[in-house]
Amino acid sequence: MAEENLNMNKIYMKIPLERVGALVGVKGGTKAELEKGTGTRITIDGKSGEVLIEAPVGCPDPSEILRARDIVTAVGRGFSPLKASRLFSDGQLLEVIDLKQVIGDSQNKLTRLKGRVIGENGKTWKLIEQLASVSLSVYGHTIALIGDYEEMRVAKEAVEMLLRGCMHGTVYKYLNKEHLELKKRKFLLWEPRIEIKPAEEKPKVKKKRKKKAGVKE
């Protein structure tokens, strides 16, 4: 995982050397876009994988340095810069599950668990992304997810079910069920509210009684 040292307006991190090229981008394009999008300055050491993120003094939004940190972490954990850019949007979260904390240093167990999350020909991986509307990366000894709070909740539970040894069919049923719930929530969230006002009653007009001819009142 990316190592980091947080110090006020500076964050020191380290990512795998093989991910440095993805973070820099063609002619530095990815790095430049990240700096522009977060208002930070990023220095990358191509020999060590060390990354320094700096926020300018008086930065109007100090949280942007944390956004830059999450995007750097996402690229470092195997996401393409395009998928990592999802974190530019408010409400998008990054979750990194370290498999070493689950199974220790056993390479055989690591390979087996990663295989369960990926599935045959990537089937399980694709279903988690499609049904939970997240982006998923299986890289090294980590599994990383990007999504909003509800999407993340569903995807993380599906991954943890697989890590606990649940059958793939059981996990697929769970994902299908939660997929429908997510769609319902989003529909209710974006459905325009139409206020129906009660029809106004017209004031009753009293009719004047006609006098009958020859009848005195």
C-alpha positions in Angstrom: 0.0 0.0 0.0 1.1 3.6 -0.4 3.1 4.7 2.6 2.4 8.3 3.7 3.4 10.9 6.2 0.9 13.7 6.7 2.3 17.1 7.8 -0.1 20.1 7.6 0.2 21.3 4.0 2.5 18.5 2.8 1.9 14.8 2.3 4.8 12.4 1.7 3.8 9.1 0.1 5.4 6.1 -1.6 3.9 4.1 -4.5 5.1 1.0 -6.3 7.8 1.9 -8.9 5.9 0.2 -11.7 3.0 2.6 -11.1 5.1 5.8 -11.4 4.7 5.9 -15.1 0.9 5.8 -14.8 0.9 8.6 -12.3 3.1 10.8 -14.4 1.3 10.1 -17.7 2.4 10.9 -21.2 4.6 14.0 -21.2 3.5 14.5 -17.6 -0.1 15.0 -18.6 -1.7 12.9 -15.7 0.4 14.7 -13.1 -0.4 18.1 -14.5 -4.2 17.3 -14.6 -4.1 16.2 -11.0 -2.3 19.3 -9.9 -4.7 21.5 -11.8 -7.8 19.7 -10.5 -6.7 19.8 -6.8 -4.7 23.1 -6.8 -1.7 21.2 -5.4 2.0 20.8 -6.4 3.2 17.2 -6.9 6.8 16.0 -7.0 7.5 12.4 -8.1 10.8 10.5 -7.7 10.9 8.0 -10.5 13.7 6.1 -8.9 12.2 5.5 -5.5 8.4 5.9 -6.0 8.3 8.7 -3.4 5.6 11.3 -3.9 5.4 14.7 -2.3 2.0 16.5 -2.4 2.0 20.2 -1.4 -0.8 22.6 -0.9 0.0 26.3 -1.4 -0.1 28.6 1.6 -3.6 30.1 2.0 -5.2 27.3 -0.1 -8.9 28.1 -0.2 -9.9 24.5 0.2 -7.4 22.5 2.4 -9.4 19.2 1.7 -8.0 19.2 -1.9 -4.7 17.9 -0.7 -6.5 14.9 0.7 -8.3 14.4 -2.6 -4.9 14.5 -4.4 -3.6 11.9 -1.9 -6.5 9.6 -2.6 -6.1 9.8 -6.3 -2.3 9.1 -6.0 -3.1 6.2 -3.8 -5.7 4.9 -6.3 -3.2 5.0 -9.2 -0.7 3.4 -6.9 -3.1 0.5 -6.2 -3.6 -0.3 -9.9 -6.4 2.0 -11.0 -6.0 3.7 -14.4 -5.8 7.5 -14.1 -9.2 7.6 -15.9 -10.9 5.5 -13.2 -9.0 7.2 -10.4 -10.3 10.6 -11.7 -13.7 9.5 -10.4 -12.4 10.8 -7.1 -12.5 14.4 -8.4 -16.3 14.2 -7.9 -17.6 15.0 -4.4 -19.0 12.1 -2.5 -16.7 9.5 -4.1 -14.6 7.5 -1.7 -11.6 5.2 -1.9 -11.4 2.0 0.2 -8.3 -0.2 0.2 -8.4 -3.7 1.7 -5.0 -5.1 2.6 -5.1 -8.9 2.2 -2.0 -9.3 4.3 -4.0 -8.2 7.3 -6.4 -11.0 6.5 -4.1 -13.9 5.7 -0.6 -12.8 6.6 2.3 -13.4 4.2 1.0 -16.7 2.7 1.5 -16.3 -1.1 -0.7 -19.3 -1.8 -3.6 -17.9 0.2 -3.1 -14.5 -1.4 -3.3 -16.0 -4.9 -6.4 -18.0 -4.0 -8.3 -15.0 -2.4 -7.4 -12.7 -5.3 -8.7 -15.4 -7.7 -12.0 -15.6 -5.9 -12.5 -11.8 -6.2 -11.5 -11.8 -9.9 -13.5 -14.9 -10.8 -13.2 -17.0 -13.9 -12.3 -14.7 -16.9 -12.9 -11.8 -14.6 -16.6 -12.6 -14.2 -16.8 -11.8 -10.5 -14.8 -8.6 -10.8 -17.1 -7.3 -13.6 -20.3 -8.2 -11.7 -19.2 -6.3 -8.6 -18.4 -3.2 -10.7 -21.6 -3.4 -12.7 -24.1 -4.3 -10.0 -22.6 -2.1 -7.2 -21.6 0.7 -9.7 -18.1 0.9 -8.3 -14.6 0.7 -9.8 -12.5 -2.2 -8.5 -8.8 -2.9 -8.7 -7.0 -6.1 -7.6 -3.3 -5.3 -7.4 -0.4 -6.8 -5.4 -1.7 -7.6 -1.9 -4.6 -5.2 -2.0 -8.2 -4.9 -3.3 -9.3 -1.3 -3.8 -12.8 0.2 -4.5 -14.0 3.6 -5.6 -17.7 4.6 -5.3 -20.1 6.6 -3.2 -21.1 5.6 0.3 -23.9 3.2 -0.6 -22.1 1.7 -3.6 -19.1 1.2 -1.4 -21.1 -0.5 1.3 -22.5 -3.1 -1.2 -19.2 -3.7 -3.0 -17.2 -4.1 0.2 -19.7 -6.5 1.7 -19.5 -8.6 -1.5 -15.7 -8.7 -1.4 -15.7 -9.6 2.2 -18.2 -12.4 1.6 -15.8 -13.8 -1.0 -12.9 -13.5 1.4 -14.9 -15.3 4.0 -15.4 -18.2 1.6 -19.0 -17.7 0.6 -20.1 -19.4 -2.6 -20.0 -17.2 -5.7 -23.7 -17.9 -6.3 -24.6 -16.5 -2.9 -22.6 -13.4 -3.5 -24.2 -12.9 -7.0 -27.7 -13.1 -5.4 -26.7 -10.5 -2.8 -25.4 -8.2 -5.5 -28.5 -8.5 -7.6 -30.7 -7.8 -4.6 -28.7 -4.8 -3.5 -28.5 -3.6 -7.1 -32.3 -3.2 -7.2 -32.2 -1.4 -3.9 -29.5 1.0 -5.2 -31.6 1.8 -8.2 -34.7 2.4 -6.1 -32.7 4.9 -3.9 -31.3 6.7 -6.8 -34.8 6.9 -8.5 -36.3 8.3 -5.3 -33.4 10.8 -4.9 -33.7 12.2 -8.4 -37.5 11.8 -8.9 -39.0 15.3 -9.2 -41.4 16.2 -6.5 -44.8 17.3 -7.8 -46.9 19.3 -5.4 -50.6 18.7 -5.9 -52.6 21.6 -4.6 -56.2 21.0 -3.6 -58.7 22.6 -6.0 -59.9 25.9 -4.8 -63.6 26.0 -4.0 -65.5 28.8 -5.8 -67.5 31.0 -3.4 -71.1 30.2 -3.4 -73.3 32.9 -4.8 -76.7 33.3 -3.1 -79.5 33.4 -5.5 -82.2 36.0 -5.0 -85.6 34.7 -4.5 -88.1 36.0 -7.1 -91.2 37.5 -5.8 -94.4 35.8 -6.8 -96.9 38.1 -8.4 -99.8 39.2 -6.2 -98.2 37.9 -3.0 -97.3 40.5 -0.3 -94.5 39.8 2.0 
